[in-house]
Amino acid sequence: MKEFKPYIGAVQKLKEFSIGPLIMGVFLGILFGASSLYLALKVGMTVSASIPVAVLSITLFKGLSHLFGFRRATILENNMVQTTGSAGESIAFGVAVTMPALLILGYDLDLNRVMTVSILGGLLGVLMMIPLRKALIVKEHGKLIYPEGTACAEVLMVGEKGGSSGKIVFGGFFLGLIYKFLNVGMKLWKDVPEKVFSFFKGSAISAEVSPELLGVGYIIGLRTAAIMMAGGVLSSFVFIPLITLFGENQSGPLYPAKMLIKDMSIHDIWRNYVLYIGAGAVAAGGIISLFQSLPTILSGAKSGLASVMGSRQGTKEFERTEQDLPFSFVVIGTLLMVLGLWFAPALHINLFSAILIIIFGFLFVTVSSRLTGEIGSSSNPISGMTVATLLLTCLIFLAVGWIGPEHRVGALSIAAVVCIAASNAGTTSQDLKTGYIVGATPKYQQIGLLIGALTSAIVIGYSLKLLNDASTIYSKNVPEYIVQDKMLLKNKQKLHGPESSADSNEYHVFQVTDQSDASILKVLNPGKYLVNDEGKVIYLVDPGINGQLNKRDDGTSVTKYEAPKARLMSLIIDGILTQKLPWGLVLLGVALALVLELCGISALPFAVGVYLPISASSPIFIGGIVRYLVDRKNGHESEAEAETGTGVLFSSGLIAGGAIAGILLALTQIVNGLSEALDFSSYIGSLGSSDIFSIMIFGSAALVLFIIGKKKT
């Protein structure tokens, strides 16, 4: 990585803080926030949005200048756009990692709760990073690299290449958008080709041929993609066949499943057994990565405290490039956050829990900011920090006897706020590093970050609810059951999605959990049911996030979101507070993570591969192969050049385009008849169900990515 010196002298009199860049930053932040949320729900990861946002800013402002004669944006205004716009991605990751766990635990996805957690976590991440800026960004300049922030500064400083680079991002965006629309919307080719091997019972290979997963694989590279794929191979070709083999002569169900293994599909076996193994491995991998960073954690916390104390000393005037928001603003803002957490009814948090959030928040904000400087945002173990927060919180709650349903929500809310704060702090530190290099005013960046965090947090809850509602199935295929105790029935609800057009009635919510009465569990599986006024169960409500059904009663298929990290959070809460968890399977995953770490292999990506269906890992692996071929073709590049290369920019566009198409297609599921009107599968005959044709189309997209990637800007 080349050394940069702060690019200050030439920008002292340039415009920086104006309404145009703020509006564009907010818009791009919402766009990339929505696409990051979609990606995190599918595979549990996101990619940094700073560089594509910076490139798009340069391109859009140049386009407005050419078309309408507007003044061209300065380097500082383009930096303000990427600063404001990058907050959406980090908040989306924190929300996707935590809040869907509510659905898995049996609660409704309350929009007020999601929005409150997003706003408080996002703002806390920025506020707590402000007093750390001088210690981490200025004093450690040259020691802490902040790879994405430094690469983004290079993009801004070589702004004249923004025209061609912007076209590459837009090209990827529209290719991803059109591909996804033709594939999933019009159903012109199969979206998940699969091959089941009859000679090897229980094994199968499949691939979700989506442009966003191809782009993810390219950005993370072959090494990480191959480790993920190895986890998928272990799951699909070792664990599931083993369980199938030893379960063929089983005489009764094996906990936690409630049916015989011989009667299960491959997906059933994965969900009932392999998922817990993967969850144990993911949790262990996150905690191991956290312990590996322990020296950094301790030194970071120490320097953070020293910086906070130092920021209180002196009131002298600073140069423009040294001006932060005042420390009093940080203190008052943090106190307001505590009060907001304490008094927010949806979070079920008391004063003690709010103080826990501040303690954990400052610790992991400091850790996240420092680790981002050392290894970058992509390798920052936010999941491990969240797991550690949730484990400690649940153990504290268990010790004081807080094990009721409301305490589950409280524990998850604590973890969610800390996770979002730590995630946004990492992004904030990258942005402030970019600003330090190009000569931006820190306090203006910090204001932009607060605005970006607030606007993205407000919108992200609606995106999450939209995706869940559009893929929720209301199935009438339920056992006959009359709820005798009307006290068990909750408030009434209406149906959402396509089924709502045929049934506009309101029904009572009946929630069945593992702790429900034994007489209920003999008839109904745990889940959410809708009951009429007479107490008769009418519908099983299968959520779009982590639901088990993939077809409606009329046979139409529905996209489900595995939300792997959120599933892990729900397992931790259930396992500790209810003390019911298949610990044998979880500990197998823990042992697997330890074996990998002892072999010198990062356990976390491998564990994610075990946890996810192989259909998610295989397209990511293909993207990694394309990246490897491009790197061989282009020869050795510096890290900054690799981060801003045409392939990475095109992949960022693919991810955003494919994810936005997925969200738009979710809207078609809600509008009655629109999804069916878009279905053109009947016009193309057998091609629509052909695995070979589907793979050929996906291979063509991979070829386009290779051709674009080997070009140098």
Residue, then its C-alpha position, 0 to 999 in steps of 0.5 A: m500500500k502506497e503512503f499518502k500524506p494528508y492532501i490539505g493545502a489545495v483544498q482549504k477554500l473549496k466548498e464542502f458542506s452544502i445541501g446537494p452533497l447531503i441529499m445525494g449522500v442520503f439517497l445513495g445511503i438508503l440505496f446501498g443500505a437496502s441492498s446490504l440488508y438484502l445481502a446480509l439476510k441471504v448470506g450473513m455478510t455485506v461489502s463496503a459501500s464507500i468506494p462505489v458511493a464515491v465513484l457514483s458521486i463523482t460521476l453523477f455530479k459530472g453528469l449534472s454539470h454536463l447536462f444542466g450546467f451545474r457547478r462541478a462538485t469539489i473533492l470535499e463535496n464528493n467526500m461528503v457524499q461518500t461519508t453520508g452515504s456509507a452509513g446505510e451499509s453498516i447499519a443494515f449489517g447490524v440490523a440483519v444480524t440481530m433483529p430478525a432473531l425476533l421472528i425466530l424467537g416467536y415475536d412479531l417484527d415490530l417496526n417501531r422496535v427495529m427503527t428505535v434500535s437502528i437509530l440509537g445504535g447508528l447515532l451511538g456509533v458515530l458519537m462514541m467515535i468522535p473523541l477517538r478520532k485524534a488518537l486513531i486517525v491522526k496520531e496513528h497515521g502511517k501505523l493504522i492503514y484503514p485500507e478501504g478509507t485509504a483506497c477511497a481517498e485515492v478514488l477521490m483524489v484521482g477524480e478525473k477517472g470517475g467518468s469511466s469508473g462510474k460507468i462501470v458501477f452503473g453497468g454492473f448495477f443495470l446488469g444485476l437488476i435486469y438479470k435478477f428481474l428476468n430470472v426471478g421476476m419473469k422466471l425465464w430460467k431456473d434460479v437454483p439448479e440442483k443435482v441430487f446424487s442417487f448413488f450417494k444418498g443424502s448428497a446434492i450440489s446446487a447453486e443460487v445463480s444470482p448476480e449479487l452472490l457472484g459479485v460478493g465472491y469476486i470482492i472477497g477473493l478466492r481464498t475466503a470464497a474457497i474456505m466458505m465453499a469447503g464448509g458447504v462441501l462438508s455440510s452437503f457431502v459429509f454431515i447430511p449423508l452421514i445423518t442419512l446413513f445412520g438414521e435410515n433404521q431409526s425407530g423414533p425421532l432424534y431431538p431436536a427433530k420431530m420426524l424420522i430421519k428417513d422421512m426427511s428431505i435433504h433440506d429438513i436434515w440441514r435445518n434440524y441438525v446441520l444448522y446447529i452444528g454450523a451455529g456452534a462453529v460460527a459462534a466459536g469462530g467469532i469468539i476465537s477471532l475476538f480473543q485473537s484481537l484481545p491485545t488490540i482490544l486492551s490497547g484500544a480501550k486504553s487509548g480510547l479512554a486517554s483520548v476521551m480524557g484528553s479531549r476535555q483539556g483546553t479550549k483553544e481554536f484548531e485549524r479547520t482540519e482539526q475541528d471535531l464536534p465538541f466533547s460536550f455534544v458527545v456527552i449530552g448526545t450519549l446521555l440522551m441515548v441512555l434515556g432513549l434506550w431506558f424509556a423506549p417501551a418496545l425495547h424492554i430495557n431498564l436503566f441497568s440494561a441501558i448502562l450495559i449498552i453504554i459500557f459494551g458500546f464504548l468497548f466495542v466501538t473502540v475495538s471496531s474502530r482500531l481493528t478496521g484500521e488494521i485489517g479493514s471493514s470486511s475482516n472486522p469481527i463484528s459478529g464475534m463482538t455481538v456474540a460476546t455481548l449477547l452471551l455476557t448479557c444473557l448470563i447476567f440476566l440468568a444470574v439475576g433471574w431475568i428469564g421471562p419473554e420480555h427479557r429475551v427482547g431486552a437481551l437482543s435489544i442490547a446486542a442489537v444496539v451494540c452491534i449496530a454501534a460497533s459496525n457503524a463506528g468501523t465505517t465512521s473511522q474509515d470515512l474520517k481516515t478518508g477525510y484526513i487524507v483529502g483535507a476534509t473538516p472532521k466536524y462536517q463529516q461527523i454531522g454528515l455521518l449523523i444525518g446519514a445514520l439517522t435517515s438510513a436507520i429510519v428507512i431500514g426497518y421498512s425494507l426489513k418488514l417489506l422483505n419479510d411480509a412479501s415472503t411470508i406464507y399463510s398456510k391453511n394446511v394446519p391440524e384441527y385445533i380449538v384454543q380453549d384458553k382465550m387468555l393465550l390469544k393476542n391482538k388481532q392481525k390481518l394477512h399481508g401479501p397475496e393471500s390478503s386479497a382473498d381474506s381480509n378478515e382479522y384473526h387473533v394471534f396464537q403463539v406456540t413455543d417450546q414452553s407451551d402446554a404439552s397438550i398444545l405441543k402434541v397437536l401444533n408445532p412451535g410457531k405463529y398461528l392465526v385463530n378466529d373468534e371461536g378459537k379455531v386455528i385457521y392459518l400457520v404463519d410462516p415468516g419470510i425470514n427463516g421460515q420453513l415453507n417455500k411454497r404457498d398453498d396454491g403451489t407458487s414458490v417463495t424466496k426465503y431468507e436464511a438470516p444466518k447470523a440472526r439465527l445464531m443470536s436466537l439460538i444463544i438467547d434460547g440456549i441460555l435463558t430457556q436452557k433448552l438447546p441441542w448442545g451436542l450438535v452445537l459443541l460439534g460445531v465448536a470442536l470443528a472451529l477449534v480444529l480449523e484454527l489449530c490447522g491455521i485456517s480461519a474458522l469463521p468463513f468455513a463455519v458460515g459455509v457449513y451454516l448456509p446451504i451449499s447453494a449460497s456458497s457455490p456462486i460465491f466460490i465462482g466469483g472468487i475463481v473469476r477474481y483469481l483469473v483476473d488477478r493472474k491476468n493483470g499481474h501484481e497490483s497494490e492493495a489500493e489498486a485492487e480495491t478500486g479496480t474495474g472488477v471490484l467496481f463492477s461487482s459492487g454494481l452487480i450486488a446493488g443491482g441484484a439486491i435492489a431487484g430483489i426488493l422490487l420483486a418483493l413489492t410485486q408479491i404484495v400487489n395482488g396478481l402482479s407477480e403472476a402477470l410477470d411470470f413468463s415461464s410458460y412461454i419458454g417451455s422446458l428451458g425454464s426448468s433446465d439446469i444446464f440453461s440456467i448454468m449457461i446464463f450464469g456462466s455468461a454473467a461470470l464471463v462478462l465480469f472477467i472481461i470487465g475485471k481484466k480491464k485497467t482504468 
